[in-house]
């Protein structure tokens, strides 16, 4: 009899004979969350981008990157379960793992509420339902507090250009978790209506969409102060004074990071909004 039978976020069946004792995580935010669940001993492999919690994750076997994991190295670790994400990991890698008999739980949240559901599903899959439920309640409470504090600004949103890459410039549309986070903190993503989830664009096209601010996350592309200085001369004068670097994890990471990350981003964006009023 199976210990667990469930379907992941893509509808694939996941069947486990016992609680996972050897786990490989291909998703940095879920790696941090698994440690928060108290599963440090069970985690046997992570990607080189899994950097939190720093001290705990440092000695764990690295199995490549999120886009190019070493399938053979993962198989040699004999995991009971691999944690993946439909955006961060390639479908062909997940399929190869399933083909060689390794169970994979793939997450694919595109809204904050869906990220909470994925968290609860992950908790169930690794035998940490109580911990996941507590964490989910904290996230829901944080979201409620943020939405209350945003108040009327939820109807009077400033427009933002928030790229995730440059050379070429890339943004994201409404069918993404990052879009939902911006919505929650009271800002309007100018690429919400784009046909592609991660549309390529140019600065000229972005400026034509009349953003009030440019937000530069430091993940996945590592935007920083140098990018701000390079960008300012290329923007209209008013917009050039409204370029802000933000924490990319606060915008993109799921799981335990949401507890404080969403509040941190909301506080920053409240200051950004106040500067323009």
N, C-alpha and C positions, 0 to 999 in steps of 0.2 A: 504493500500500500504506500502511495506517495506521501511524503511529509508535507509537500506543498504542490498544488496545481493552480496556476494562474496564467494570465495573459499579460504580456508587457504592453507598453504604450503604442506599439505598432501592431498589436493583435497576435503576436507570435506566442505559442504555448511554451510555458516554462514549467518543467516538472522536476522536483527535487526529492530524492529519497530520504534526506535527513537535513537538519539545519547545516548550512554551509560552514565548513571548518577551514576551508582554503579559498580565499576570495582574491580575484584580480580586478582592479578598477582601472578603467580607461578614461575616466572623467574626473578632472581635478576637484570640482566642487563636491562630487559624490564621495571622493576619497576623504576629503575633510569631514564630511558628514558621517561616514562609516567610523572614523576615529571618535567622533562625538558620541556615537552610539556605544562606544566602549569595545570596539572590535579590532583593536590594534594587533592582537595576536593572530587573528584570522586573516589579515591582509598580507598576502605573500608576494604580490606584484602590482606595480603601478607604473604610469607613464612618467617620463622625465619632466612633464609639466605639472605633475601632482606635487605641489610644493608646500601644502599645508595639511596638518601642523608640521612646521619645518623640522623640528628635532625628531619627532616620531617617524616621519616619512623618510628621512635621510638614509637610514640603513636598509630600507626595503629594496628588493630587486627591481631594477628598472627594465621595462620591456619595450623600449622605444618611445615614439611619440604618439599623440592621439590619432594622427592621420596615417602613421606608418608603424603600427605595432608589430613586434616580432612574433609571429604566430607560433613558430617553433619554440621560442623561449616561453611563451605562455603555456603551451602544451606540456613542456617539461616541468612546469610548476604544479601540474595536476590539480587545477582549481576545480572546486565544486560549483563555482558560479563566477561568471564574468559580468561586471557592470559596464554598460555602454550607453551612448547617447547618439540619437539619430543625426544630430547636427555636428557633433565634435568627432565622431568616428565614421569611417567609411562602411557602407553596407556590405561591400565585398569581404571586408575583414571579419565582420560579424557573421556573415554566411559561412566563411571558412571555418570559424570556430564551431559553429553549429554542426557543420559537416563532419568534423572529427569528434563529435559527441560531447562537446563542452556546452553546458547550459549558459545562455546569455540573457540577461534582463536589460532590454533597451528602453531608455526613457526618451520622451519627446515633448516636454511641456512647452507650450507657446503662449501661456498666460500664467499669471501668478497663481491663480486657483488651481491650474493644472499642475504646476510645480509642487504645490502642497499635496495633491493627489499622488504624484510620482514619489514624493517623500514617504507617504504612508505605505505605498506599494513596496518600496525598497525596504522599509522597516519590517514589513511582513515577510519578505523574501529571505531576510537574514536573521529572523527570529528576534527582532527588536521592536515589536509593536508598541510597547509602552513608551519607549524612548522616542519613537517617531511621532506618536500621538502628542506627547508633551511638546516636542519641537514644533509640530504643526500648529498647536494652540498658540504658542508664542508668536509664530509668524502671523497668524490670523489677527492676533491682538495688535501687533505692530502695524499691519496694514490698516486696521480700523482707526488707530491713532493717527496715522499719516493722512488718511482720507478726511478725517475730521479737521485736522490742522490745515489742510489745503483749502477746505471750505469753498468759498465763492470762486477761487482761482481755478477750480475744476471747470468752470463755465467760461472763464476769461483767460484762456491759456495762451501763453507765449509760444511762438513757433520756433522749433529748433532743428538745426542740421546736426546730426550726430553720426559721423562716419565711423565705420569699424576698420577701415583700411585706406591706404593711399597708394598711388602708383599701381593700379588705378584706384581712384576714390570709390568706395563702396559704402552703401547705407543699408537700412533694413526697412521692411514694410510692416503693415499692421499685423501680419500673421507671425509675429515673433514675440518671444518673452521680453526682450529689451523694449519693444514698443509698449507693451503693457505696463512695464515699470515706469516709463516716462509718462504714460497716461495717468498712472496712479499719483505721481508726484506733481501733476498739474501742468504738463507740457505737451505740446502738439508736435508730433513727428512729421516733418514736411514730406517724407517719403512714404507715408502711411498707405497711399493709394497705388503705389508702384505695383506693376504686374509680377515682378520677381520678388522673392523673399529678401534677397540681398542684391539689389540693383547696382550696377556700375553707373557712375555719374561723373560729372566734371564740376569744378568750382563754379563755372559760369552758370550751369544748369541749376545748381543749388541756390545761388544768389537770386536767380530769377523766381524761385519759389518763396522769396521774401522771408527768410528766417529772422527772428529777433535775436537769437543766440546761436553760437557754434559750440557744441560740446565735444570735447576730444577725450574719449576713454583711453586709459593706458593698457587696455586689453580688448581684443586680441592683438591689434597693432599697438605698439608701445608709444603712443603720442606723449609728448612732453613739452617742456618750455621752449625747446628749440623749434618745434613745429608751430607753436603759437607765434613766435617771432617771424618765422618764414611766411606764415599765413596772413598776418595782419596787413602787409602792404598790398595783398591781392584782393582784399575785401573792401566794400564801401566803408567810408570813415566811421559811421555809426556802428556798423557790425564789427569792425575791427577792434572796437573797445569792449566787445562782448564775446570774447573767445575764452572758454573755460576748460581746463583739464579736469576730468573726473575719474574716480576709481572704477576701472572696468569691471572689477569683481562685483561691486555693488550693483552694476547694471546687468551683468550676465550670469553670475553664479547662482546655482540653486542650493537647496538644502540648508544646513546650519548657518551658512553665511547670510541667508536672508533675514535671520533674526535681528542682527544689528546692522547689516549692510544696507537694507532698505531704509532704515531710520537715518543712517549716516548720509545717504544720498538725498533723502528728503530734506534734511537740515541744510545741506549745501545748496540745494536748489531753491530753498526758501530765501537764503541770503542772496543768491543770484537774482531771484525775482525782485527782491527788495531794492537791489542796486539799480533796477531799471524803472522803478516807480517814481 
